[in-house]
Structures are given as C-alpha cells and as structure tokens.
C-alpha cells in the first residue's frame, strides 16, 4: 500500500533524523590494510606516517565516509522515491588533537545541523548540513567535520506504508545502480584485478627546517601540483570505500543529473588538499583547520592544477600559525575547488 506525500522541509528533516537515529554512535576500527591501500592510491608515504604513529589528515573523510554511506543507504531504502541524487558541496574540518594511528578504533556520531530548501537551475533541492564528530576510545573529541550536501528531491513522493510485508517494491535509479555496483564490486573479476599504480603527486618535499616562520610572507606562492584523476586509480578507490553514490561511478546516472561525465567524489580530491601543505612544509606540521568548497565538478580522467599561497600568518598562545589558500583549477583555468588550510608552523627558529 502506498500513499502520495508532498515533501516539505519539515517532513524531509524528520525522515533524515529518523535515519540518523538508527545509526547512533558507531565504532570505526582503524584498518591498517585499508589505510595502506589508501596511501598507495593517493601518493601518501604510509611508512613515514606509520613511523610517527599518525594517520594522514587527508584520510579523515575516507575514514568517516562509512557513516554517511550507512546513513544514506538507510534513507534511500526507507524513502526510495524522495531523493533523485546528492552532491557533497563543502566541508569545514577542525582537528583538536593528532589523528593517531595507535588506537583500535574511533567513535563517530552524526548530527543534522541545518536543512534549507532552495531552487536552482536544475530544480528544487535541500541544502543539508551534517556534522560528524570523531572521538577516541576515552570519548575525547579528536575532530569535527561539518559536511554540506545538496539533495535533489521529488516534490511529491510515493511513500510505502507496509514496505516490510512486501516481497517486491519499486526502487529508484539510485538504489538500482547501487545494487548493480555492489554486485560488480564483489565479483570474482574484481577480486582478482591487477594492481594499479597510483598517479599521485610527484613533487619533492622541501625540508621544513629551512623554512623559518619569520621568512614566510603573506602573499607568497608555493607549490603548484598537477594531478591526473586516472579512471583506474579512482575506480580502485571507489572499491576500497564501497562507494554507494552512482554519480561517482556511472556516467548514465551522472548524465541523468545533468553532468557530462562521472563526477569525482569530494572525499577523494580532499586527500590532496592537506597533502600539498605537507609537501611544502613537511609531514610533521599539525593541520588544525580545513575549509573546502567544491565550486564545480571534477570529472574522471581530468587533470587538475593545485596552486597555494600564504594568506595569513599569526602567533597565538606561543604558537605560530599559517593560513594557506588553495585553488584547484582545470587545465583551462576554470575554478573547481577552493580551500583554506590552517596549520601550526612548529619549526620556526
């Protein structure tokens, strides 16, 4: 039995909060094998991080994505006709303590912070702010990440009243493609796939001890990197995290939402934002804040250009901080992503 329901902000919010309530507090084990594979695919030096008992800051969205995967699969399963598609539009990350490798697990919890209804060129959508908080085994807060999503929705949806008693019911394209993809992920072909060489950033690391805080000037430019978002490497990353959103692996679905090709997930390109800071200032720097806005989509097989400059330097409580602006463009100079990264410059002298 079904009934038609007009989807309003309040109705959508109650649906979303119901799904989050089902997840509650989750234990997220530190999977060394997954981390090592992630480093291989993104050009991070796993052995160096392991020797310092640290997890790369670029890994944090990959680490917490399983919470959002579970949330949205729960939501789409219960309310299959409500949402047409979703896009990750921005994140605000605050790191309170080092992201340590020497723990069995972290605890993650989601909370809806805000929901707005907007109308754009491609129809109506909800702007949803969801915070993920990560705590260690002793409930000490490690980081906070405020994600913003754009969710395109149907104004009128069919709601399944007795879904649990029915053997079959219609599913939307998002669910169908997800089921097909999961079958593809777990096929024998993929379990026996060839190893893929990462196309990560190749710039050499500058010795941070030669970069004095006093010598750094606001407006200074530093590293420029070019990264080819290779299809094979990115597909391997999708399999690693069990990507659920067909926008990131199906061209047909991407076209359905108005994009010309597969859109690369923001959590993947996020990996290279703190990495460019570490390549310039050294991997011992402590990044404290990352604010990132995904202005335009990055497509599969596209080459992106990262440029960074010093926007601000200051001292606070006997610590030196550097704020860096990072711009990501395509090869034609079109703006794709914009980020502000703050780090503690601990090697001034």
Order of alpha helices (4+ residues) and beta strands (2+ residues): beta-alpha-beta-alpha-alpha-alpha-beta-beta-beta-beta-beta-alpha-alpha-beta-alpha-alpha-alpha-alpha-beta-beta-beta-beta
